[in-house]
Amino acid sequence: MPIRQDMVMMRDGKMMVKRRGRITPMEEDIAIFDGTRVMTDGTVMMTDGIARTMMEGEAITMDGTITDMETRDAAS
């Protein structure tokens, strides 16, 4: 079963946005539901002020959950 949840992901070294099943390049910074900010360079600024960089294959859902796409694909 394909993953249908909207998310932002690092794919092939580029930030991509998945919305309504369509994947497109991320063109501007995004603030997600929990207040986390995701930048086009892959920087994620968490609500507690901690910054981290998205790694290849990682995704962050619109509720702020960071996952590994390979793990998600294997589970679905």
CHARMM-style PDB file with segment names, atoms N, HN, CA, C and O in Angstrom:
ATOM      1  N   MET     1       0.843  -1.177   0.000  1.00  0.00      PROA
ATOM      2  CA  MET     1       0.000   0.000   0.000  1.00  0.00      PROA
ATOM      3  C   MET     1       0.892   1.245   0.000  1.00  0.00      PROA
ATOM      4  O   MET     1       1.772   1.346   0.855  1.00  0.00      PROA
ATOM      5  N   PRO     2       0.705   2.188  -0.912  1.00  0.00      PROA
ATOM      6  CA  PRO     2       1.544   3.381  -0.955  1.00  0.00      PROA
ATOM      7  C   PRO     2       1.250   4.315   0.221  1.00  0.00      PROA
ATOM      8  O   PRO     2       0.154   4.324   0.780  1.00  0.00      PROA
ATOM      9  N   ILE     3       2.264   5.094   0.570  1.00  0.00      PROA
ATOM     10  HN  ILE     3       3.154   5.087   0.115  1.00  0.00      PROA
ATOM     11  CA  ILE     3       2.119   6.075   1.642  1.00  0.00      PROA
ATOM     12  C   ILE     3       1.420   7.298   1.064  1.00  0.00      PROA
ATOM     13  O   ILE     3       1.877   7.861   0.069  1.00  0.00      PROA
ATOM     14  N   ARG     4       0.322   7.712   1.675  1.00  0.00      PROA
ATOM     15  HN  ARG     4      -0.050   7.255   2.483  1.00  0.00      PROA
ATOM     16  CA  ARG     4      -0.463   8.825   1.133  1.00  0.00      PROA
ATOM     17  C   ARG     4      -0.370  10.074   1.973  1.00  0.00      PROA
ATOM     18  O   ARG     4      -0.959  11.096   1.620  1.00  0.00      PROA
ATOM     19  N   GLN     5       0.352  10.021   3.072  1.00  0.00      PROA
ATOM     20  HN  GLN     5       0.830   9.191   3.358  1.00  0.00      PROA
ATOM     21  CA  GLN     5       0.423  11.159   3.974  1.00  0.00      PROA
ATOM     22  C   GLN     5       1.283  12.273   3.371  1.00  0.00      PROA
ATOM     23  O   GLN     5       2.317  12.004   2.759  1.00  0.00      PROA
ATOM     24  N   ASP     6       0.850  13.522   3.547  1.00  0.00      PROA
ATOM     25  HN  ASP     6       0.010  13.741   4.044  1.00  0.00      PROA
ATOM     26  CA  ASP     6       1.648  14.663   3.091  1.00  0.00      PROA
ATOM     27  C   ASP     6       2.902  14.760   3.944  1.00  0.00      PROA
ATOM     28  O   ASP     6       2.863  14.516   5.150  1.00  0.00      PROA
ATOM     29  N   MET     7       4.023  15.119   3.309  1.00  0.00      PROA
ATOM     30  HN  MET     7       4.055  15.317   2.330  1.00  0.00      PROA
ATOM     31  CA  MET     7       5.298  15.199   4.020  1.00  0.00      PROA
ATOM     32  C   MET     7       6.319  15.983   3.210  1.00  0.00      PROA
ATOM     33  O   MET     7       6.107  16.309   2.043  1.00  0.00      PROA
ATOM     34  N   VAL     8       7.426  16.271   3.867  1.00  0.00      PROA
ATOM     35  HN  VAL     8       7.598  16.006   4.816  1.00  0.00      PROA
ATOM     36  CA  VAL     8       8.587  16.890   3.237  1.00  0.00      PROA
ATOM     37  C   VAL     8       9.707  15.877   3.373  1.00  0.00      PROA
ATOM     38  O   VAL     8       9.874  15.281   4.436  1.00  0.00      PROA
ATOM     39  N   MET     9      10.486  15.671   2.305  1.00  0.00      PROA
ATOM     40  HN  MET     9      10.351  16.155   1.441  1.00  0.00      PROA
ATOM     41  CA  MET     9      11.524  14.641   2.342  1.00  0.00      PROA
ATOM     42  C   MET     9      12.795  15.087   1.638  1.00  0.00      PROA
ATOM     43  O   MET     9      12.781  15.973   0.784  1.00  0.00      PROA
ATOM     44  N   MET    10      13.900  14.444   2.023  1.00  0.00      PROA
ATOM     45  HN  MET    10      13.912  13.724   2.717  1.00  0.00      PROA
ATOM     46  CA  MET    10      15.175  14.642   1.344  1.00  0.00      PROA
ATOM     47  C   MET    10      15.338  13.481   0.373  1.00  0.00      PROA
ATOM     48  O   MET    10      15.430  12.322   0.777  1.00  0.00      PROA
ATOM     49  N   ARG    11      15.371  13.815  -0.917  1.00  0.00      PROA
ATOM     50  HN  ARG    11      15.296  14.757  -1.245  1.00  0.00      PROA
ATOM     51  CA  ARG    11      15.501  12.792  -1.954  1.00  0.00      PROA
ATOM     52  C   ARG    11      16.544  13.245  -2.955  1.00  0.00      PROA
ATOM     53  O   ARG    11      16.443  14.333  -3.523  1.00  0.00      PROA
ATOM     54  N   ASP    12      17.548  12.404  -3.169  1.00  0.00      PROA
ATOM     55  HN  ASP    12      17.629  11.521  -2.707  1.00  0.00      PROA
ATOM     56  CA  ASP    12      18.635  12.714  -4.117  1.00  0.00      PROA
ATOM     57  C   ASP    12      19.294  14.047  -3.799  1.00  0.00      PROA
ATOM     58  O   ASP    12      19.672  14.792  -4.703  1.00  0.00      PROA
ATOM     59  N   GLY    13      19.433  14.351  -2.492  1.00  0.00      PROA
ATOM     60  HN  GLY    13      19.126  13.746  -1.757  1.00  0.00      PROA
ATOM     61  CA  GLY    13      20.101  15.572  -2.061  1.00  0.00      PROA
ATOM     62  C   GLY    13      19.268  16.831  -2.181  1.00  0.00      PROA
ATOM     63  O   GLY    13      19.782  17.930  -1.976  1.00  0.00      PROA
ATOM     64  N   LYS    14      17.984  16.693  -2.509  1.00  0.00      PROA
ATOM     65  HN  LYS    14      17.567  15.799  -2.675  1.00  0.00      PROA
ATOM     66  CA  LYS    14      17.105  17.852  -2.670  1.00  0.00      PROA
ATOM     67  C   LYS    14      15.879  17.683  -1.785  1.00  0.00      PROA
ATOM     68  O   LYS    14      15.396  16.570  -1.578  1.00  0.00      PROA
ATOM     69  N   MET    15      15.387  18.793  -1.270  1.00  0.00      PROA
ATOM     70  HN  MET    15      15.780  19.697  -1.438  1.00  0.00      PROA
ATOM     71  CA  MET    15      14.173  18.762  -0.477  1.00  0.00      PROA
ATOM     72  C   MET    15      12.967  18.710  -1.412  1.00  0.00      PROA
ATOM     73  O   MET    15      12.856  19.492  -2.356  1.00  0.00      PROA
ATOM     74  N   MET    16      12.073  17.774  -1.125  1.00  0.00      PROA
ATOM     75  HN  MET    16      12.163  17.139  -0.358  1.00  0.00      PROA
ATOM     76  CA  MET    16      10.882  17.555  -1.930  1.00  0.00      PROA
ATOM     77  C   MET    16       9.659  17.614  -1.022  1.00  0.00      PROA
ATOM     78  O   MET    16       9.741  17.320   0.170  1.00  0.00      PROA
ATOM     79  N   VAL    17       8.520  18.001  -1.604  1.00  0.00      PROA
ATOM     80  HN  VAL    17       8.453  18.240  -2.572  1.00  0.00      PROA
ATOM     81  CA  VAL    17       7.255  18.064  -0.868  1.00  0.00      PROA
ATOM     82  C   VAL    17       6.300  17.067  -1.499  1.00  0.00      PROA
ATOM     83  O   VAL    17       6.130  17.036  -2.718  1.00  0.00      PROA
ATOM     84  N   LYS    18       5.677  16.249  -0.652  1.00  0.00      PROA
ATOM     85  HN  LYS    18       5.815  16.274   0.338  1.00  0.00      PROA
ATOM     86  CA  LYS    18       4.643  15.334  -1.134  1.00  0.00      PROA
ATOM     87  C   LYS    18       3.306  15.834  -0.613  1.00  0.00      PROA
ATOM     88  O   LYS    18       3.060  15.843   0.593  1.00  0.00      PROA
ATOM     89  N   ARG    19       2.445  16.250  -1.532  1.00  0.00      PROA
ATOM     90  HN  ARG    19       2.645  16.243  -2.512  1.00  0.00      PROA
ATOM     91  CA  ARG    19       1.091  16.720  -1.196  1.00  0.00      PROA
ATOM     92  C   ARG    19       0.098  16.037  -2.111  1.00  0.00      PROA
ATOM     93  O   ARG    19       0.247  16.034  -3.333  1.00  0.00      PROA
ATOM     94  N   ARG    20      -0.923  15.457  -1.492  1.00  0.00      PROA
ATOM     95  HN  ARG    20      -1.044  15.460  -0.499  1.00  0.00      PROA
ATOM     96  CA  ARG    20      -1.978  14.776  -2.245  1.00  0.00      PROA
ATOM     97  C   ARG    20      -1.404  13.755  -3.236  1.00  0.00      PROA
ATOM     98  O   ARG    20      -1.920  13.591  -4.342  1.00  0.00      PROA
ATOM     99  N   GLY    21      -0.337  13.077  -2.825  1.00  0.00      PROA
ATOM    100  HN  GLY    21       0.082  13.210  -1.927  1.00  0.00      PROA
ATOM    101  CA  GLY    21       0.266  12.037  -3.650  1.00  0.00      PROA
ATOM    102  C   GLY    21       1.226  12.524  -4.714  1.00  0.00      PROA
ATOM    103  O   GLY    21       1.832  11.712  -5.413  1.00  0.00      PROA
ATOM    104  N   ARG    22       1.378  13.830  -4.852  1.00  0.00      PROA
ATOM    105  HN  ARG    22       0.886  14.489  -4.284  1.00  0.00      PROA
ATOM    106  CA  ARG    22       2.257  14.397  -5.882  1.00  0.00      PROA
ATOM    107  C   ARG    22       3.537  14.919  -5.233  1.00  0.00      PROA
ATOM    108  O   ARG    22       3.478  15.654  -4.247  1.00  0.00      PROA
ATOM    109  N   ILE    23       4.688  14.544  -5.780  1.00  0.00      PROA
ATOM    110  HN  ILE    23       4.736  13.946  -6.581  1.00  0.00      PROA
ATOM    111  CA  ILE    23       5.982  14.964  -5.242  1.00  0.00      PROA
ATOM    112  C   ILE    23       6.564  16.045  -6.149  1.00  0.00      PROA
ATOM    113  O   ILE    23       6.705  15.851  -7.356  1.00  0.00      PROA
ATOM    114  N   THR    24       6.901  17.195  -5.541  1.00  0.00      PROA
ATOM    115  HN  THR    24       6.786  17.353  -4.560  1.00  0.00      PROA
ATOM    116  CA  THR    24       7.471  18.319  -6.280  1.00  0.00      PROA
ATOM    117  C   THR    24       8.644  18.893  -5.493  1.00  0.00      PROA
ATOM    118  O   THR    24       8.715  18.698  -4.280  1.00  0.00      PROA
ATOM    119  N   PRO    25       9.566  19.596  -6.153  1.00  0.00      PROA
ATOM    120  CA  PRO    25      10.663  20.232  -5.426  1.00  0.00      PROA
ATOM    121  C   PRO    25      10.130  21.259  -4.419  1.00  0.00      PROA
ATOM    122  O   PRO    25       9.152  21.956  -4.690  1.00  0.00      PROA
ATOM    123  N   MET    26      10.772  21.338  -3.281  1.00  0.00      PROA
ATOM    124  HN  MET    26      11.566  20.772  -3.061  1.00  0.00      PROA
ATOM    125  CA  MET    26      10.399  22.320  -2.261  1.00  0.00      PROA
ATOM    126  C   MET    26      10.960  23.666  -2.686  1.00  0.00      PROA
ATOM    127  O   MET    26      12.173  23.805  -2.846  1.00  0.00      PROA
ATOM    128  N   GLU    27      10.098  24.660  -2.871  1.00  0.00      PROA
ATOM    129  HN  GLU    27       9.113  24.547  -2.741  1.00  0.00      PROA
ATOM    130  CA  GLU    27      10.526  25.953  -3.385  1.00  0.00      PROA
ATOM    131  C   GLU    27      10.595  27.040  -2.326  1.00  0.00      PROA
ATOM    132  O   GLU    27      11.194  28.090  -2.558  1.00  0.00      PROA
ATOM    133  N   GLU    28       9.988  26.801  -1.158  1.00  0.00      PROA
ATOM    134  HN  GLU    28       9.502  25.948  -0.970  1.00  0.00      PROA
ATOM    135  CA  GLU    28      10.037  27.792  -0.085  1.00  0.00      PROA
ATOM    136  C   GLU    28       9.974  27.079   1.260  1.00  0.00      PROA
ATOM    137  O   GLU    28       9.516  25.940   1.349  1.00  0.00      PROA
ATOM    138  N   ASP    29      10.437  27.758   2.304  1.00  0.00      PROA
ATOM    139  HN  ASP    29      10.808  28.683   2.233  1.00  0.00      PROA
ATOM    140  CA  ASP    29      10.398  27.196   3.644  1.00  0.00      PROA
ATOM    141  C   ASP    29       8.958  26.893   4.030  1.00  0.00      PROA
ATOM    142  O   ASP    29       8.029  27.574   3.595  1.00  0.00      PROA
ATOM    143  N   ILE    30       8.784  25.858   4.857  1.00  0.00      PROA
ATOM    144  HN  ILE    30       9.539  25.305   5.211  1.00  0.00      PROA
ATOM    145  CA  ILE    30       7.451  25.425   5.263  1.00  0.00      PROA
ATOM    146  C   ILE    30       7.373  25.372   6.786  1.00  0.00      PROA
ATOM    147  O   ILE    30       8.291  24.879   7.442  1.00  0.00      PROA
ATOM    148  N   ALA    31       6.285  25.877   7.339  1.00  0.00      PROA
ATOM    149  HN  ALA    31       5.540  26.278   6.806  1.00  0.00      PROA
ATOM    150  CA  ALA    31       5.980  25.705   8.761  1.00  0.00      PROA
ATOM    151  C   ALA    31       4.918  24.618   8.835  1.00  0.00      PROA
ATOM    152  O   ALA    31       3.859  24.733   8.219  1.00  0.00      PROA
ATOM    153  N   ILE    32       5.205  23.559   9.594  1.00  0.00      PROA
ATOM    154  HN  ILE    32       6.065  23.465  10.095  1.00  0.00      PROA
ATOM    155  CA  ILE    32       4.232  22.479   9.688  1.00  0.00      PROA
ATOM    156  C   ILE    32       3.382  22.630  10.939  1.00  0.00      PROA
ATOM    157  O   ILE    32       3.620  23.515  11.760  1.00  0.00      PROA
ATOM    158  N   PHE    33       2.407  21.774  11.074  1.00  0.00      PROA
ATOM    159  HN  PHE    33       2.213  21.055  10.406  1.00  0.00      PROA
ATOM    160  CA  PHE    33       1.355  21.883  12.079  1.00  0.00      PROA
ATOM    161  C   PHE    33       1.858  22.150  13.500  1.00  0.00      PROA
ATOM    162  O   PHE    33       1.287  22.983  14.204  1.00  0.00      PROA
ATOM    163  N   ASP    34       2.903  21.468  13.927  1.00  0.00      PROA
ATOM    164  HN  ASP    34       3.367  20.792  13.355  1.00  0.00      PROA
ATOM    165  CA  ASP    34       3.363  21.620  15.317  1.00  0.00      PROA
ATOM    166  C   ASP    34       4.272  22.830  15.533  1.00  0.00      PROA
ATOM    167  O   ASP    34       4.770  23.032  16.641  1.00  0.00      PROA
ATOM    168  N   GLY    35       4.498  23.642  14.485  1.00  0.00      PROA
ATOM    169  HN  GLY    35       4.094  23.477  13.585  1.00  0.00      PROA
ATOM    170  CA  GLY    35       5.342  24.826  14.600  1.00  0.00      PROA
ATOM    171  C   GLY    35       6.768  24.622  14.131  1.00  0.00      PROA
ATOM    172  O   GLY    35       7.536  25.581  14.056  1.00  0.00      PROA
ATOM    173  N   THR    36       7.135  23.390  13.814  1.00  0.00      PROA
ATOM    174  HN  THR    36       6.511  22.611  13.875  1.00  0.00      PROA
ATOM    175  CA  THR    36       8.459  23.107  13.265  1.00  0.00      PROA
ATOM    176  C   THR    36       8.582  23.788  11.908  1.00  0.00      PROA
ATOM    177  O   THR    36       7.632  23.813  11.126  1.00  0.00      PROA
ATOM    178  N   ARG    37       9.782  24.350  11.631  1.00  0.00      PROA
ATOM    179  HN  ARG    37      10.555  24.330  12.266  1.00  0.00      PROA
ATOM    180  CA  ARG    37      10.027  24.985  10.328  1.00  0.00      PROA
ATOM    181  C   ARG    37      11.020  24.133   9.553  1.00  0.00      PROA
ATOM    182  O   ARG    37      12.042  23.707  10.090  1.00  0.00      PROA
ATOM    183  N   VAL    38      10.708  23.890   8.290  1.00  0.00      PROA
ATOM    184  HN  VAL    38       9.877  24.236   7.854  1.00  0.00      PROA
ATOM    185  CA  VAL    38      11.580  23.122   7.401  1.00  0.00      PROA
ATOM    186  C   VAL    38      12.038  24.057   6.297  1.00  0.00      PROA
ATOM    187  O   VAL    38      11.226  24.655   5.592  1.00  0.00      PROA
ATOM    188  N   MET    39      13.369  24.176   6.155  1.00  0.00      PROA
ATOM    189  HN  MET    39      14.029  23.690   6.728  1.00  0.00      PROA
ATOM    190  CA  MET    39      13.939  25.072   5.162  1.00  0.00      PROA
ATOM    191  C   MET    39      14.311  24.312   3.884  1.00  0.00      PROA
ATOM    192  O   MET    39      14.493  23.095   3.898  1.00  0.00      PROA
ATOM    193  N   THR    40      14.418  25.048   2.794  1.00  0.00      PROA
ATOM    194  HN  THR    40      14.271  26.037   2.782  1.00  0.00      PROA
ATOM    195  CA  THR    40      14.717  24.443   1.495  1.00  0.00      PROA
ATOM    196  C   THR    40      16.100  23.797   1.446  1.00  0.00      PROA
ATOM    197  O   THR    40      16.352  22.952   0.586  1.00  0.00      PROA
ATOM    198  N   ASP    41      17.000  24.180   2.353  1.00  0.00      PROA
ATOM    199  HN  ASP    41      16.795  24.866   3.051  1.00  0.00      PROA
ATOM    200  CA  ASP    41      18.334  23.573   2.377  1.00  0.00      PROA
ATOM    201  C   ASP    41      18.379  22.308   3.226  1.00  0.00      PROA
ATOM    202  O   ASP    41      19.444  21.712   3.387  1.00  0.00      PROA
ATOM    203  N   GLY    42      17.222  21.885   3.778  1.00  0.00      PROA
ATOM    204  HN  GLY    42      16.357  22.369   3.647  1.00  0.00      PROA
ATOM    205  CA  GLY    42      17.162  20.669   4.583  1.00  0.00      PROA
ATOM    206  C   GLY    42      17.284  20.902   6.079  1.00  0.00      PROA
ATOM    207  O   GLY    42      17.225  19.947   6.854  1.00  0.00      PROA
ATOM    208  N   THR    43      17.453  22.140   6.500  1.00  0.00      PROA
ATOM    209  HN  THR    43      17.501  22.916   5.870  1.00  0.00      PROA
ATOM    210  CA  THR    43      17.507  22.448   7.924  1.00  0.00      PROA
ATOM    211  C   THR    43      16.105  22.368   8.507  1.00  0.00      PROA
ATOM    212  O   THR    43      15.147  22.880   7.927  1.00  0.00      PROA
ATOM    213  N   VAL    44      15.997  21.716   9.667  1.00  0.00      PROA
ATOM    214  HN  VAL    44      16.775  21.300  10.137  1.00  0.00      PROA
ATOM    215  CA  VAL    44      14.727  21.613  10.377  1.00  0.00      PROA
ATOM    216  C   VAL    44      14.906  22.314  11.713  1.00  0.00      PROA
ATOM    217  O   VAL    44      15.761  21.926  12.509  1.00  0.00      PROA
ATOM    218  N   MET    45      14.111  23.339  11.963  1.00  0.00      PROA
ATOM    219  HN  MET    45      13.417  23.654  11.317  1.00  0.00      PROA
ATOM    220  CA  MET    45      14.151  24.062  13.236  1.00  0.00      PROA
ATOM    221  C   MET    45      12.971  23.570  14.065  1.00  0.00      PROA
ATOM    222  O   MET    45      11.813  23.885  13.790  1.00  0.00      PROA
ATOM    223  N   MET    46      13.302  22.783  15.094  1.00  0.00      PROA
ATOM    224  HN  MET    46      14.242  22.526  15.318  1.00  0.00      PROA
ATOM    225  CA  MET    46      12.261  22.210  15.944  1.00  0.00      PROA
ATOM    226  C   MET    46      11.656  23.301  16.832  1.00  0.00      PROA
ATOM    227  O   MET    46      12.230  24.379  16.990  1.00  0.00      PROA
ATOM    228  N   THR    47      10.502  23.006  17.401  1.00  0.00      PROA
ATOM    229  HN  THR    47      10.035  22.131  17.272  1.00  0.00      PROA
ATOM    230  CA  THR    47       9.804  23.990  18.233  1.00  0.00      PROA
ATOM    231  C   THR    47      10.585  24.339  19.500  1.00  0.00      PROA
ATOM    232  O   THR    47      10.370  25.405  20.077  1.00  0.00      PROA
ATOM    233  N   ASP    48      11.496  23.452  19.945  1.00  0.00      PROA
ATOM    234  HN  ASP    48      11.670  22.587  19.475  1.00  0.00      PROA
ATOM    235  CA  ASP    48      12.306  23.729  21.140  1.00  0.00      PROA
ATOM    236  C   ASP    48      13.578  24.507  20.803  1.00  0.00      PROA
ATOM    237  O   ASP    48      14.415  24.734  21.676  1.00  0.00      PROA
ATOM    238  N   GLY    49      13.728  24.920  19.527  1.00  0.00      PROA
ATOM    239  HN  GLY    49      13.049  24.736  18.818  1.00  0.00      PROA
ATOM    240  CA  GLY    49      14.878  25.720  19.121  1.00  0.00      PROA
ATOM    241  C   GLY    49      16.057  24.915  18.597  1.00  0.00      PROA
ATOM    242  O   GLY    49      17.029  25.492  18.110  1.00  0.00      PROA
ATOM    243  N   ILE    50      15.986  23.599  18.688  1.00  0.00      PROA
ATOM    244  HN  ILE    50      15.195  23.130  19.084  1.00  0.00      PROA
ATOM    245  CA  ILE    50      17.071  22.755  18.194  1.00  0.00      PROA
ATOM    246  C   ILE    50      16.970  22.644  16.676  1.00  0.00      PROA
ATOM    247  O   ILE    50      15.898  22.396  16.124  1.00  0.00      PROA
ATOM    248  N   ALA    51      18.115  22.834  16.012  1.00  0.00      PROA
ATOM    249  HN  ALA    51      18.986  23.036  16.461  1.00  0.00      PROA
ATOM    250  CA  ALA    51      18.176  22.711  14.553  1.00  0.00      PROA
ATOM    251  C   ALA    51      18.870  21.405  14.200  1.00  0.00      PROA
ATOM    252  O   ALA    51      19.816  20.989  14.870  1.00  0.00      PROA
ATOM    253  N   ARG    52      18.397  20.773  13.155  1.00  0.00      PROA
ATOM    254  HN  ARG    52      17.629  21.110  12.611  1.00  0.00      PROA
ATOM    255  CA  ARG    52      19.044  19.570  12.628  1.00  0.00      PROA
ATOM    256  C   ARG    52      18.929  19.605  11.122  1.00  0.00      PROA
ATOM    257  O   ARG    52      18.143  20.377  10.572  1.00  0.00      PROA
ATOM    258  N   THR    53      19.700  18.782  10.459  1.00  0.00      PROA
ATOM    259  HN  THR    53      20.338  18.155  10.906  1.00  0.00      PROA
ATOM    260  CA  THR    53      19.673  18.717   9.000  1.00  0.00      PROA
ATOM    261  C   THR    53      19.074  17.389   8.576  1.00  0.00      PROA
ATOM    262  O   THR    53      19.454  16.338   9.090  1.00  0.00      PROA
ATOM    263  N   MET    54      18.145  17.435   7.646  1.00  0.00      PROA
ATOM    264  HN  MET    54      17.836  18.289   7.228  1.00  0.00      PROA
ATOM    265  CA  MET    54      17.545  16.212   7.113  1.00  0.00      PROA
ATOM    266  C   MET    54      18.629  15.419   6.380  1.00  0.00      PROA
ATOM    267  O   MET    54      19.455  15.986   5.665  1.00  0.00      PROA
ATOM    268  N   MET    55      18.608  14.120   6.569  1.00  0.00      PROA
ATOM    269  HN  MET    55      17.936  13.660   7.150  1.00  0.00      PROA
ATOM    270  CA  MET    55      19.532  13.216   5.893  1.00  0.00      PROA
ATOM    271  C   MET    55      18.816  12.586   4.706  1.00  0.00      PROA
ATOM    272  O   MET    55      17.586  12.541   4.664  1.00  0.00      PROA
ATOM    273  N   GLU    56      19.588  12.101   3.748  1.00  0.00      PROA
ATOM    274  HN  GLU    56      20.587  12.137   3.782  1.00  0.00      PROA
ATOM    275  CA  GLU    56      19.022  11.433   2.580  1.00  0.00      PROA
ATOM    276  C   GLU    56      18.066  10.329   3.024  1.00  0.00      PROA
ATOM    277  O   GLU    56      18.413   9.499   3.864  1.00  0.00      PROA
ATOM    278  N   GLY    57      16.864  10.325   2.457  1.00  0.00      PROA
ATOM    279  HN  GLY    57      16.582  10.999   1.775  1.00  0.00      PROA
ATOM    280  CA  GLY    57      15.885   9.295   2.766  1.00  0.00      PROA
ATOM    281  C   GLY    57      14.996   9.593   3.965  1.00  0.00      PROA
ATOM    282  O   GLY    57      14.075   8.826   4.248  1.00  0.00      PROA
ATOM    283  N   GLU    58      15.250  10.688   4.676  1.00  0.00      PROA
ATOM    284  HN  GLU    58      15.998  11.311   4.446  1.00  0.00      PROA
ATOM    285  CA  GLU    58      14.402  11.053   5.803  1.00  0.00      PROA
ATOM    286  C   GLU    58      13.219  11.875   5.319  1.00  0.00      PROA
ATOM    287  O   GLU    58      13.280  12.543   4.287  1.00  0.00      PROA
ATOM    288  N   ALA    59      12.143  11.810   6.090  1.00  0.00      PROA
ATOM    289  HN  ALA    59      12.093  11.267   6.928  1.00  0.00      PROA
ATOM    290  CA  ALA    59      10.940  12.595   5.794  1.00  0.00      PROA
ATOM    291  C   ALA    59      10.380  13.127   7.102  1.00  0.00      PROA
ATOM    292  O   ALA    59      10.565  12.524   8.159  1.00  0.00      PROA
ATOM    293  N   ILE    60       9.701  14.253   7.024  1.00  0.00      PROA
ATOM    294  HN  ILE    60       9.551  14.743   6.166  1.00  0.00      PROA
ATOM    295  CA  ILE    60       8.991  14.799   8.172  1.00  0.00      PROA
ATOM    296  C   ILE    60       7.539  15.002   7.761  1.00  0.00      PROA
ATOM    297  O   ILE    60       7.243  15.681   6.778  1.00  0.00      PROA
ATOM    298  N   THR    61       6.646  14.403   8.530  1.00  0.00      PROA
ATOM    299  HN  THR    61       6.886  13.851   9.329  1.00  0.00      PROA
ATOM    300  CA  THR    61       5.218  14.501   8.223  1.00  0.00      PROA
ATOM    301  C   THR    61       4.698  15.844   8.704  1.00  0.00      PROA
ATOM    302  O   THR    61       5.381  16.554   9.442  1.00  0.00      PROA
ATOM    303  N   MET    62       3.497  16.187   8.287  1.00  0.00      PROA
ATOM    304  HN  MET    62       2.942  15.610   7.688  1.00  0.00      PROA
ATOM    305  CA  MET    62       2.925  17.485   8.639  1.00  0.00      PROA
ATOM    306  C   MET    62       2.558  17.600  10.113  1.00  0.00      PROA
ATOM    307  O   MET    62       2.191  18.680  10.575  1.00  0.00      PROA
ATOM    308  N   ASP    63       2.652  16.492  10.863  1.00  0.00      PROA
ATOM    309  HN  ASP    63       2.951  15.614  10.488  1.00  0.00      PROA
ATOM    310  CA  ASP    63       2.448  16.571  12.310  1.00  0.00      PROA
ATOM    311  C   ASP    63       3.772  16.634  13.072  1.00  0.00      PROA
ATOM    312  O   ASP    63       3.782  16.639  14.303  1.00  0.00      PROA
ATOM    313  N   GLY    64       4.902  16.683  12.331  1.00  0.00      PROA
ATOM    314  HN  GLY    64       4.893  16.679  11.331  1.00  0.00      PROA
ATOM    315  CA  GLY    64       6.205  16.857  12.947  1.00  0.00      PROA
ATOM    316  C   GLY    64       6.979  15.581  13.214  1.00  0.00      PROA
ATOM    317  O   GLY    64       8.043  15.638  13.829  1.00  0.00      PROA
ATOM    318  N   THR    65       6.487  14.433  12.776  1.00  0.00      PROA
ATOM    319  HN  THR    65       5.623  14.386  12.276  1.00  0.00      PROA
ATOM    320  CA  THR    65       7.174  13.165  12.980  1.00  0.00      PROA
ATOM    321  C   THR    65       8.238  12.976  11.912  1.00  0.00      PROA
ATOM    322  O   THR    65       7.947  13.055  10.719  1.00  0.00      PROA
ATOM    323  N   ILE    66       9.482  12.726  12.344  1.00  0.00      PROA
ATOM    324  HN  ILE    66       9.718  12.662  13.313  1.00  0.00      PROA
ATOM    325  CA  ILE    66      10.573  12.474  11.402  1.00  0.00      PROA
ATOM    326  C   ILE    66      10.747  10.972  11.263  1.00  0.00      PROA
ATOM    327  O   ILE    66      10.864  10.256  12.258  1.00  0.00      PROA
ATOM    328  N   THR    67      10.762  10.494  10.013  1.00  0.00      PROA
ATOM    329  HN  THR    67      10.667  11.075   9.205  1.00  0.00      PROA
ATOM    330  CA  THR    67      10.887   9.067   9.751  1.00  0.00      PROA
ATOM    331  C   THR    67      11.916   8.826   8.658  1.00  0.00      PROA
ATOM    332  O   THR    67      12.330   9.746   7.954  1.00  0.00      PROA
ATOM    333  N   ASP    68      12.318   7.570   8.534  1.00  0.00      PROA
ATOM    334  HN  ASP    68      11.981   6.822   9.106  1.00  0.00      PROA
ATOM    335  CA  ASP    68      13.191   7.126   7.459  1.00  0.00      PROA
ATOM    336  C   ASP    68      12.303   6.540   6.373  1.00  0.00      PROA
ATOM    337  O   ASP    68      11.554   5.600   6.637  1.00  0.00      PROA
ATOM    338  N   MET    69      12.370   7.067   5.170  1.00  0.00      PROA
ATOM    339  HN  MET    69      12.979   7.831   4.956  1.00  0.00      PROA
ATOM    340  CA  MET    69      11.505   6.616   4.084  1.00  0.00      PROA
ATOM    341  C   MET    69      11.667   5.136   3.788  1.00  0.00      PROA
ATOM    342  O   MET    69      10.676   4.477   3.473  1.00  0.00      PROA
ATOM    343  N   GLU    70      12.883   4.579   3.876  1.00  0.00      PROA
ATOM    344  HN  GLU    70      13.687   5.115   4.131  1.00  0.00      PROA
ATOM    345  CA  GLU    70      13.079   3.162   3.602  1.00  0.00      PROA
ATOM    346  C   GLU    70      12.322   2.309   4.601  1.00  0.00      PROA
ATOM    347  O   GLU    70      11.733   1.292   4.234  1.00  0.00      PROA
ATOM    348  N   THR    71      12.334   2.716   5.864  1.00  0.00      PROA
ATOM    349  HN  THR    71      12.813   3.542   6.163  1.00  0.00      PROA
ATOM    350  CA  THR    71      11.600   1.985   6.899  1.00  0.00      PROA
ATOM    351  C   THR    71      10.111   2.078   6.646  1.00  0.00      PROA
ATOM    352  O   THR    71       9.399   1.083   6.780  1.00  0.00      PROA
ATOM    353  N   ARG    72       9.625   3.257   6.282  1.00  0.00      PROA
ATOM    354  HN  ARG    72      10.203   4.066   6.174  1.00  0.00      PROA
ATOM    355  CA  ARG    72       8.187   3.459   6.006  1.00  0.00      PROA
ATOM    356  C   ARG    72       7.766   2.624   4.797  1.00  0.00      PROA
ATOM    357  O   ARG    72       6.713   1.988   4.825  1.00  0.00      PROA
ATOM    358  N   ASP    73       8.577   2.618   3.736  1.00  0.00      PROA
ATOM    359  HN  ASP    73       9.433   3.134   3.713  1.00  0.00      PROA
ATOM    360  CA  ASP    73       8.235   1.852   2.537  1.00  0.00      PROA
ATOM    361  C   ASP    73       8.173   0.363   2.834  1.00  0.00      PROA
ATOM    362  O   ASP    73       7.295  -0.330   2.320  1.00  0.00      PROA
ATOM    363  N   ALA    74       9.087  -0.143   3.654  1.00  0.00      PROA
ATOM    364  HN  ALA    74       9.801   0.419   4.071  1.00  0.00      PROA
ATOM    365  CA  ALA    74       9.116  -1.553   3.998  1.00  0.00      PROA
ATOM    366  C   ALA    74       7.902  -1.937   4.837  1.00  0.00      PROA
ATOM    367  O   ALA    74       7.409  -3.061   4.744  1.00  0.00      PROA
ATOM    368  N   ALA    75       7.424  -1.010   5.651  1.00  0.00      PROA
ATOM    369  HN  ALA    75       7.824  -0.097   5.727  1.00  0.00      PROA
ATOM    370  CA  ALA    75       6.289  -1.292   6.533  1.00  0.00      PROA
ATOM    371  C   ALA    75       4.958  -1.231   5.809  1.00  0.00      PROA
ATOM    372  O   ALA    75       3.967  -1.764   6.307  1.00  0.00      PROA
ATOM    373  N   SER    76       4.907  -0.596   4.648  1.00  0.00      PROA
ATOM    374  HN  SER    76       5.713  -0.162   4.243  1.00  0.00      PROA
ATOM    375  CA  SER    76       3.610  -0.448   3.964  1.00  0.00      PROA
ATOM    376  C   SER    76       3.389  -1.491   2.915  1.00  0.00      PROA
ATOM    377  OT1 SER    76       2.348  -1.496   2.259  1.00  0.00      PROA
TER     378      SER     76
END
